[in-house]
Amino acid sequence: MPQTAFQSANLTSAEQEQLRALATAAAEHSYSPYSHFRVGAALLLTDGTIVTGCNVENCSYRLTSCAEQGAIARAVAEHGPSIRLRAVAVANLNHAASMPCGACRQTLTEFSDDSTLILYPGEHGEQKTTTLGELLPHAFRHEYLEPR
């Protein structure tokens, strides 16, 4: 049987369900009075710690913060800038497809690698699994900033 991204990340079914449940719980705290699209994210750090975040909207839409970026900011604030991600779960309370947006994919790349597992709801409510490398195959990385 071919190995899936889920299996290659060494994430148990219980860990996967826990991340999804925590992402859903975080979405309950979303501040989304404009779009009413309530999103939560749960980050599994390589040390086993789980950190959550939710989207926070602003009437100046450009200032809205995505759940994934809120969780990253919280993880860095609580655990320092050397955090590394093992997996990310995204959930919403709108029963809609919801994977990290382009900006969040790039932000997640800063703290992980292509093998980081991404769990998200699909178009028909089914639970989907992929990797960050599959979502953002040509990510801009800090190595590109190094002088040659």
Secondary structure in CASP SS format (residue, H / E / C, confidence):
PFRMAT SS
TARGET T0000
AUTHOR 0000-0000-0000
METHOD secondary structure of the structure
MODEL  1
M C 1.00
P C 1.00
Q C 1.00
T C 1.00
A H 1.00
F H 1.00
Q H 1.00
S H 1.00
A C 1.00
N C 1.00
L C 1.00
T C 1.00
S H 1.00
A H 1.00
E H 1.00
Q H 1.00
E H 1.00
Q H 1.00
L H 1.00
R H 1.00
A H 1.00
L H 1.00
A H 1.00
T H 1.00
A H 1.00
A H 1.00
A H 1.00
E C 1.00
H C 1.00
S C 1.00
Y E 1.00
S C 1.00
P C 1.00
Y C 1.00
S C 1.00
H C 1.00
F C 1.00
R C 1.00
V E 1.00
G E 1.00
A E 1.00
A E 1.00
L E 1.00
L E 1.00
L E 1.00
T C 1.00
D C 1.00
G C 1.00
T C 1.00
I E 1.00
V E 1.00
T E 1.00
G E 1.00
C E 1.00
N C 1.00
V E 1.00
E C 1.00
N C 1.00
C C 1.00
S C 1.00
Y H 1.00
R H 1.00
L H 1.00
T C 1.00
S E 1.00
C C 1.00
A H 1.00
E H 1.00
Q H 1.00
G H 1.00
A H 1.00
I H 1.00
A H 1.00
R H 1.00
A H 1.00
V H 1.00
A H 1.00
E H 1.00
H H 1.00
G C 1.00
P C 1.00
S C 1.00
I C 1.00
R C 1.00
L E 1.00
R E 1.00
A E 1.00
V E 1.00
A E 1.00
V E 1.00
A E 1.00
N E 1.00
L C 1.00
N C 1.00
H C 1.00
A C 1.00
A C 1.00
S C 1.00
M C 1.00
P C 1.00
C C 1.00
G H 1.00
A H 1.00
C H 1.00
R H 1.00
Q H 1.00
T H 1.00
L H 1.00
T H 1.00
E C 1.00
F C 1.00
S C 1.00
D C 1.00
D C 1.00
S C 1.00
T C 1.00
L E 1.00
I E 1.00
L E 1.00
Y E 1.00
P E 1.00
G C 1.00
E C 1.00
H C 1.00
G C 1.00
E C 1.00
Q E 1.00
K E 1.00
T E 1.00
T E 1.00
T E 1.00
L H 1.00
G H 1.00
E H 1.00
L H 1.00
L C 1.00
P C 1.00
H C 1.00
A C 1.00
F C 1.00
R C 1.00
H H 1.00
E H 1.00
Y H 1.00
L H 1.00
E C 1.00
P C 1.00
R C 1.00
END
